[in-house]
């Protein structure tokens, strides 16, 4: 399969996009001379801007049928010979079909098999390692695009060094200095994934005190109030960036953090992929399937009978999170830094 021009439909969630990076790297290794374009939602697109595996980034902003048809016509002019669909939706296959891309590869999900030239069976439990990165690698392996699904399983962002320099410059300009602790107390999926904000503050205060560090708090604009509550309890120099950064700006500043404290979130995946020492608090979700994988990442969780439940909201007393003490998170971070 000597593909020359490949379109990759990226996933819509930042965490999933990070976990698909090994598959993208494997694709580049298999076709080093191919032109690889990534079609991605605007809130995910910046993830790929420094990545050598991406030759062209095509923002996907279409919302209605007419605009999606226009995207398909635009893609047609690129003369792609293959589309790899990491996004599972029917829409992804429909646009690739309408763009007349001759080879269309994706999992047989969402009723879209008839639109694919290779409708790949979804792996059953036990067929592949549980971590989500293998789900994307397995798509390529089952399609015959790569030989071994585990050949490039390391999750990393290649532009980490450049991002760190840009992030440090911004921290210095804001008076935060060179030693900054990153904190992400939010989680987009639901409140069940969120550790208590006052404990994030307590853990950050302990680590900041030990390191003589400032604290940078990150989140979406919808998490501004949550992040402000954490910021209000921080004793060190602190800046609340919630709702103030693009994904590209967040990547730069996350790369510049000395250590990162977070829930299971897109921020967690980015910090870990940048090689930043990362401590992630898990409760409702499964760290074996979606946890950080870098050598400087640690998961803190409390074993309770109902976890992981994978629920958005806790129907009982949120014991998986309320039993995680701030001292344990702080000590894990300090031990990691040693």
Secondary structure, DSSP 8 states (H G I E B T S, - for coil): ---SEEEEE--SSHHHHHHTHHHHHHHHHHTTTSEEEEEEEHHHHGGGTT-TT-SEEEEE---SHHHHHHHHHHHHTTT-SEEEE-S-SHHHHHHHHHTT-SEEEEES-TT-GGG-SEEE----TTSS-SSTHHHHHHHHHHTTSSS-TTTT-----TTHHHHHHHHHHHHHHTT--S-EEEEE---TT-GGG---HHHHHHHHHHHHHHHT-EEEE---GGGHHHHHHHHHT--S-EEE-TTT--HHHHHHHHHT-SEEEEESSHHHHHHHHTT--EEEE-SSS-HHHHS--STTEEEE----TT-----SS-SS--HHHHTS-HHHHHHHHHHHH-
